[in-house]
Amino acid sequence: MSKINIGGIEEEVITSEEFTLEHARDVLKDETVAVIGYGVQGRGQALNMKDNGIKCIVGEGDYNWQKAIDEGFVPGETLFPPIEAAKHGTIIQYLLNDAGQKAMWPELKPQLTEGKALYFSHGFSIVYKEQTGVIPPADIDVIMVAPKGAGRTVRDNFLAGSGINSSYAVFQDYTKKAVERTLAVGVAIGSGYLFPTTFEKEVFSDLTGERGVLMGCLAGVLEAQYNLLRKHGHSPSEAFNETVEELTQSLMPLVAQNGMDWMYANCSTTAQRGALDWKNKFRDAVAPVFDELYDRVITGKETEIVLTKGSAPNYRDELQKELDTIKNSEMWLAGAAVRALRPERRNK
Ligand SMILES: NC(=O)c1ccc[n+]([C@@H]2O[C@H](COP(=O)([O-])OP(=O)(O)OC[C@H]3O[C@@H](n4cnc5c(N)ncnc54)[C@H](O)[C@@H]3O)[C@@H](O)[C@H]2O)c1
C-alpha cells in the first residue's frame, strides 16, 4: 500500500506492483468468478480476467449470448444463463445494468450461499436498497471494484497495456478475506491502481460526476456555446472547431498530461487572460445547479428515475431515439464532417 499526500491530505492507494497479478492469481486460485451480464462492464472485466488466467465464467441471457461466444466463451463450459452461472461461481460479479440488477435479484439471491462473495462495480443497488430490494444474506462477502471509466476502456486500456484506475470497497466481510478477494479481482480486471472508498461515497460521486462535468454538464455547455456562435452567424465548422474539436484534439490532451495550469501555460496570453477572468464566473454560475444535483442524488430522486425508466420494456428503443436526436443535430453533424476531415481519416 502506498501513501500519497495531496496538499496535506493523506490517501492510500494500492498499485498493481504492490498487489501483483501473481498474488491475485494465488488469492483466486480456488475461486470461480461468475460475471453476470456480458454488457459494457461485464465484457471488459470478463475478457481481462480470462486473459490474466483467472477461472472466469459468464452468465448472460439472449441479449449478448452470441457476442460472448464470438469472443471465446463456450456454452456449458464458460458461458451459462445468468442464474446457472451464479450457481457455479464463488465470486458473483453482478454486472447487469442497475435496473436489471433489481429485476433479477429475487432469482439471484438463493444462489448466494455461505462464504460466496457478491461483487458490484457500482454502489447503486446496495445503497438504494429501499428502491432496489437488494439486501444480501449476512453470511457472504459484499465487495466492490468500480473502474473509473467507461466499460469499453476497461478492455481497450488493458489491451494497450495502460490499465484503468478503480475504487474499491467492502460492505460486508463475512469470510474475513473480503479485502484480499476485492483487491485480487481489482488487479485481475486490469486496474492500474485502486483507491479505497465506501459504497455510499462511490455512488454519490459517480452519479454526480456523470450527470455533471463528465457527461451532462459537458454536453450542455458545449451546446450552449455552439448555439451562441451559430446565433451570431458563425459557420457550423467554425462553431464546432471552436467548441469541441479544439477541446478534444488539442487542449484536453494537455490537461491530461500535466494539468490545467500546464494547458493554460501553453496557450496565448490572450487566451490565458480571458480564461482566468471567466473561469470563476462560470464556476459560480453552475454551483447552484451542482447543489441541486447532489441533493437529488443523495435523496434518491435520480436513482428512482433510472430504475423506472430503465425497467420500461421499450427502454432501449427510446434511448436510441434520444441518442439519434443528438447524432442528427446540426452540431454533431458538423462534428462528423470535421472528424472526417482529420488528416488521418482523409488520407484513408
Ligand atoms: N458502462 C460503464 O461504463 C460502467 C462504468 C462503471 C460501472 N458500471 C456499472 O457496471 C454495471 C453494469 O453496467 P453496464 O453499463 O455494463 O450494463 P449494460 O447496460 O451493458 O447491461 C449489462 C447486461 O445486463 C443485461 N440486462 C439488462 N437489463 C436486464 C434485465 N432487465 N434483466 C436481465 N438482464 C438484463 C443485458 O444482458 C446486458 O448484457 C452497473 O452496475 C454499472 O453501474 C458501468
The ligand as an SDF file (V2000), in Angstrom:
LIG
                    3D

 44 48  0  0  0  0  0  0  0  0999 V2000
  -20.9420    1.1220  -18.5070 N   0  0  0  0  0  0  0  0  0  0  0  0
  -19.9870    1.6950  -17.8230 C   0  0  0  0  0  0  0  0  0  0  0  0
  -19.1680    2.4070  -18.3870 O   0  0  0  0  0  0  0  0  0  0  0  0
  -19.8450    1.4650  -16.3200 C   0  0  0  0  0  0  0  0  0  0  0  0
  -18.7620    2.0440  -15.6490 C   0  0  0  0  0  0  0  0  0  0  0  0
  -18.5730    1.7820  -14.2900 C   0  0  0  0  0  0  0  0  0  0  0  0
  -19.5080    0.9710  -13.6300 C   0  0  0  0  0  0  0  0  0  0  0  0
  -20.5680    0.4250  -14.2970 N   0  0  0  0  0  0  0  0  0  0  0  0
  -21.5150   -0.4260  -13.5860 C   0  0  0  0  0  0  0  0  0  0  0  0
  -21.4000   -1.7570  -14.0790 O   0  0  0  0  0  0  0  0  0  0  0  0
  -22.6670   -2.4120  -14.0040 C   0  0  0  0  0  0  0  0  0  0  0  0
  -23.0520   -2.9360  -15.3810 C   0  0  0  0  0  0  0  0  0  0  0  0
  -23.3020   -1.8160  -16.2210 O   0  0  0  0  0  0  0  0  0  0  0  0
  -23.2350   -1.8880  -17.8220 P   0  0  0  0  0  0  0  0  0  0  0  0
  -23.2450   -0.4890  -18.3100 O   0  0  0  0  0  0  0  0  0  0  0  0
  -22.1350   -2.7840  -18.2180 O   0  0  0  0  0  0  0  0  0  0  0  0
  -24.6370   -2.5790  -18.1460 O   0  0  0  0  0  0  0  0  0  0  0  0
  -25.3250   -2.8740  -19.5770 P   0  0  0  0  0  0  0  0  0  0  0  0
  -26.3940   -1.8750  -19.8030 O   0  0  0  0  0  0  0  0  0  0  0  0
  -24.2840   -3.0070  -20.6260 O   0  0  0  0  0  0  0  0  0  0  0  0
  -26.0510   -4.2530  -19.2710 O   0  0  0  0  0  0  0  0  0  0  0  0
  -25.3430   -5.4390  -18.9260 C   0  0  0  0  0  0  0  0  0  0  0  0
  -26.1900   -6.6660  -19.2180 C   0  0  0  0  0  0  0  0  0  0  0  0
  -27.3650   -6.6380  -18.4300 O   0  0  0  0  0  0  0  0  0  0  0  0
  -28.3210   -7.4430  -19.0770 C   0  0  0  0  0  0  0  0  0  0  0  0
  -29.6550   -6.8980  -18.7220 N   0  0  0  0  0  0  0  0  0  0  0  0
  -30.0630   -5.6390  -18.9340 C   0  0  0  0  0  0  0  0  0  0  0  0
  -31.3190   -5.4880  -18.4490 N   0  0  0  0  0  0  0  0  0  0  0  0
  -31.6660   -6.6660  -17.9090 C   0  0  0  0  0  0  0  0  0  0  0  0
  -32.8210   -7.1340  -17.2540 C   0  0  0  0  0  0  0  0  0  0  0  0
  -33.8750   -6.3430  -17.0320 N   0  0  0  0  0  0  0  0  0  0  0  0
  -32.8400   -8.3960  -16.8380 N   0  0  0  0  0  0  0  0  0  0  0  0
  -31.7790   -9.1950  -17.0530 C   0  0  0  0  0  0  0  0  0  0  0  0
  -30.6670   -8.8100  -17.6850 N   0  0  0  0  0  0  0  0  0  0  0  0
  -30.6070   -7.5590  -18.0880 C   0  0  0  0  0  0  0  0  0  0  0  0
  -28.0210   -7.4630  -20.5320 C   0  0  0  0  0  0  0  0  0  0  0  0
  -27.9550   -8.8040  -20.8960 O   0  0  0  0  0  0  0  0  0  0  0  0
  -26.6410   -6.8340  -20.6440 C   0  0  0  0  0  0  0  0  0  0  0  0
  -25.7520   -7.6720  -21.3120 O   0  0  0  0  0  0  0  0  0  0  0  0
  -23.6330   -1.3740  -13.4370 C   0  0  0  0  0  0  0  0  0  0  0  0
  -23.7060   -1.5270  -12.0420 O   0  0  0  0  0  0  0  0  0  0  0  0
  -22.9700   -0.0780  -13.7970 C   0  0  0  0  0  0  0  0  0  0  0  0
  -23.3860    0.9960  -12.9640 O   0  0  0  0  0  0  0  0  0  0  0  0
  -20.7370    0.6480  -15.6300 C   0  0  0  0  0  0  0  0  0  0  0  0
  1  2  1  0
  2  3  2  0
  2  4  1  0
  4  5  1  0
  4 44  2  0
  5  6  2  0
  6  7  1  0
  7  8  2  0
  8  9  1  0
  8 44  1  0
  9 10  1  0
  9 42  1  0
 10 11  1  0
 11 12  1  0
 11 40  1  0
 12 13  1  0
 13 14  1  0
 14 15  2  0
 14 16  1  0
 14 17  1  0
 17 18  1  0
 18 19  2  0
 18 20  1  0
 18 21  1  0
 21 22  1  0
 22 23  1  0
 23 24  1  0
 23 38  1  0
 24 25  1  0
 25 26  1  0
 25 36  1  0
 26 27  1  0
 26 35  1  0
 27 28  2  0
 28 29  1  0
 29 30  1  0
 29 35  2  0
 30 31  1  0
 30 32  2  0
 32 33  1  0
 33 34  2  0
 34 35  1  0
 36 37  1  0
 36 38  1  0
 38 39  1  0
 40 41  1  0
 40 42  1  0
 42 43  1  0
M  CHG  2   8   1  16  -1
M  END
$$$$
